[in-house]
Amino acid sequence: MGGFNMNNILLLHLPILNYIQKDFVNEESGYNPSLGILALGTYLELNGYEPIVIDMCYVKIKVMELVELITKLKPLFIGISVYTENFDQAVKLSRELKKGLGDIKIVFGGPHPTLQPLECIDKKEVDFVIMKEGEAIILELAEAVRTNEKSIKFSQINGLLYRQKETVVRNAPKKYITDLDLLPIIKRELADINKYGGYINISTSRGCPGRCIYCSATALSGATYRVRSESSIFLEMLLLKIIFKNKLLKIYIVDDTFTAIPERLSRFMDLIFKYKLKVKWQCESRVDSLNEELLAKMHEAGCIAIQYGIESGSQEVLDKLKKGIVLEKAKEIIECTFRNKIVICLSFMLGHYCDTKETMWETAYFIKELFEKYKPELAVSYNTPFPGTWQYAHRNELGMRMVSDSYNKFTLLNPIVETDNFTIEDQREIFFFCRPYIGFHERMERIMTGGNIGE
């Protein structure tokens, strides 16, 4: 490519499914770019670089057009956010970019490179792999590339994998950021702010206090639950209100369990009351994190919807999954949420390793019961053993047979697991029974725009 702009860094976010075949922007909610890629861009800009963010969930750009654009921009390197589902597409795109650009450096980061780093660096199209939290790592990498390793050597960058001639070098892991308030609030203008819809995502924590065997949150973000302060969350909400004004319909807090620390939740709502911030918001919660008093306060503070991950209608299955919830308690909290006029959003999965056809029907009838009583937003997906989860590492001893090892099938929308107790067709049959009760809108919107998907 010849010569580089030492400040430009191109950050690409790829869709999970083939964006040529699918429309990834819901017309009602509009554009909602990846928080991860914006966080990296914000951090780089704060330290003097000029990030260029292209979210290919929205920007329909052909490979040759992208090559032409990169030729003009001459970035220091290209960073690509990679999920398990789009890993093959990311490798294919990297191959085409290398063909067209030659000496450009390509960096993989995100969930899949964190969970399967050696698989990523094994691809000759990939020069560097960033594991886990990327803000500090990508900045150090930029310094190393820009100064030709004079300011910092590749070998000194914890959390980085790279190839040194024919040898793969895996540096020591990077320690997690302990104080999330030290990170800058995401700069939304790095993406086309005029194309945002009315629903804006924010993230207020990292790590997960849960130990569910089907989730890789701990492998991705650590076992320690780290949170932003209530004042930091409030200030970001206030900023979004100022930026988007009346266009802002709802703020979606994408944390797996925003309510995990009730005292923090309560202090956050106290700020809303104190400063009379009028913002509608939605969050995710475990059913065992809430009670009547908190739910009443949440409604008063502008919370319009809560998503609970129930996952199964069988208590025996939940116990084996180490979900840590009791269905009777779940029913009580769902009822309480309904009484406080908060929209109920529930998620379930079919095809757990310990499921049988009978327990999946228990789940299906539970879904029907809840729908008829509360008319909740319901999302039903197929259990998918993502790399990094406990069930993926132990799939053979759990009796799980993967009918496909193609990553582009790891979408939660295709059954890819069967056991001696159920088949692929059993799952499809029960899913078909559930279809009249399922609201795909929220779930698909979050998947396609880069929100949490169970990884």
HELIX and SHEET records of a PDB file:
HELIX    1   1 LEU A   35  LEU A   46  1                                  12    
HELIX    2   2 VAL A   63  LEU A   73  1                                  11    
HELIX    3   3 PHE A   87  LEU A  101  1                                  15    
HELIX    4   4 PRO A  111  LEU A  115  1                                   5    
HELIX    5   5 PRO A  117  ILE A  121  1                                   5    
HELIX    6   6 GLU A  135  ARG A  146  1                                  12    
HELIX    7   7 PHE A  154  GLN A  156  5                                   3    
HELIX    8   8 LEU A  180  LEU A  182  5                                   3    
HELIX    9   9 ARG A  188  LEU A  190  5                                   3    
HELIX   10  10 ILE A  193  LYS A  195  5                                   3    
HELIX   11  11 ALA A  217  SER A  221  1                                   5    
HELIX   12  12 GLU A  230  PHE A  244  1                                  15    
HELIX   13  13 LYS A  245  LYS A  247  5                                   3    
HELIX   14  14 PRO A  262  TYR A  275  1                                  14    
HELIX   15  15 VAL A  287  SER A  289  5                                   3    
HELIX   16  16 GLU A  292  GLU A  300  1                                   9    
HELIX   17  17 GLN A  315  LYS A  320  1                                   6    
HELIX   18  18 LEU A  327  ARG A  339  1                                  13    
HELIX   19  19 LYS A  357  TYR A  374  1                                  18    
HELIX   20  20 TRP A  390  ALA A  393  1                                   4    
HELIX   21  21 TYR A  407  LYS A  409  5                                   3    
HELIX   22  22 ILE A  424  CYS A  434  1                                  11    
HELIX   23  23 ARG A  435  TYR A  437  5                                   3    
HELIX   24  24 PHE A  440  MET A  448  1                                   9    
SHEET    1   A 7 GLU A  50  ASP A  55  0                                        
SHEET    2   A 7 ASN A   8  HIS A  13  1                                        
SHEET    3   A 7 ILE A  78  SER A  81  1                                        
SHEET    4   A 7 ILE A 106  GLY A 109  1                                        
SHEET    5   A 7 PHE A 128  ILE A 130  1                                        
SHEET    6   A 7 LEU A 160  GLN A 164 -1                                        
SHEET    7   A 7 THR A 167  ARG A 170 -1                                        
SHEET    1   B 6 TYR A 199  ILE A 202  0                                        
SHEET    2   B 6 LYS A 250  ILE A 253  1                                        
SHEET    3   B 6 TRP A 281  SER A 285  1                                        
SHEET    4   B 6 CYS A 303  GLU A 311  1                                        
SHEET    5   B 6 VAL A 343  LEU A 350  1                                        
SHEET    6   B 6 GLU A 377  TYR A 382  1                                        
SHEET    1   C 2 SER A 205  ARG A 206  0                                        
SHEET    2   C 2 ARG A 226  VAL A 227 -1                                        
SHEET    1   D 2 ARG A 401  MET A 402  0                                        
SHEET    2   D 2 VAL A 417  GLU A 418 -1                                        
END                                                                             
